[in-house]
């Protein structure tokens, strides 16, 4: 299963010929390769999968997706009484 997470690009730069940027995922910021989304600039929303922005989306779609992810996290936390534990090394 693959999971793409929406985030907002805060800056764009050229890093040795590779288009890179910082993407904000609701307060968590990560460096992301923007090579596959050449039209996306600062302020744009993108779907990120394993460090690569794979498509640009509008803000409304990003917010809907983030709401679903938050609801899933809240449901798991509510059901278990605590967040999911980190996966143990060697399992799965």
C-alpha positions, 0 to 999 in steps of 0.5 A: 500500500502506498500513502501520499500525504498532502503538504504546502510548499514553503520554498523552492530551490535548485540543489545541484540541478535538482528542483527541491523544496521544503514542504509543510505538513501541518507544522512538520517540515521536510525536504522534498524533491519537486522534480516531478511537479515543475509547475508547483511553486511556493504556496502550492499544495502537493502530494508527497510520497517517499520524499517526492512530490508526485502531483499538485492539488488544490488547497481544498483537496489537501484539507479534505485529505488531511481531515481524513488522516486526522480522523483516522489517527483520532479513531485509532487513538480513541480505540486504543487509548493511545497512539499506535506504537512504532513498528518494532524492528524485524516485524512484518 
